[in-house]
Amino acid sequence: MDNFKAVFKILTALERAMDLPQFDIKEIGPEQLGVTPERWSRYIEMMADIGYIKGVTIKRDILGEIHTNTSDVRITLKGLEYLQENSIMRKLYNAAKGVTEFIPGM
């Protein structure tokens, strides 16, 4: 999956989660995005670093492995602004999603 599509999907899911009492991060986990856990953790780290999300902790152990705690992850105002600015991407994503739901096997 394209890096920016993955970031967009994560932020979109977190924006929708604002209306939910609880959110299961597994809905946008590495398996659902088709990326490795390492790449997924780096996405989360980059979005936290730039201020698109908050409520995450990222630690590296002595072996260099990344451990990501997303139990309190949520989108920030800056993340919402990113989604708004990229509304064209959202429209393309929704159109593609509709096509894949309409045509079996895609």
Number of C-alpha atoms within 10 A of each C-alpha: 8 10 13 11 14 19 19 19 17 22 23 17 17 23 17 11 16 12 9 9 6 10 17 11 16 10 12 19 16 17 12 10 19 14 16 12 16 13 13 22 20 15 17 22 20 14 18 21 11 11 14 21 23 19 13 15 15 14 12 10 8 7 6 8 10 16 14 18 14 17 13 12 17 20 23 18 11 13 23 17 12 14 19 12 11 12 12 11 15 17 11 11 15 12 12 12 12 11 12 12 11 10 8 7 6 8
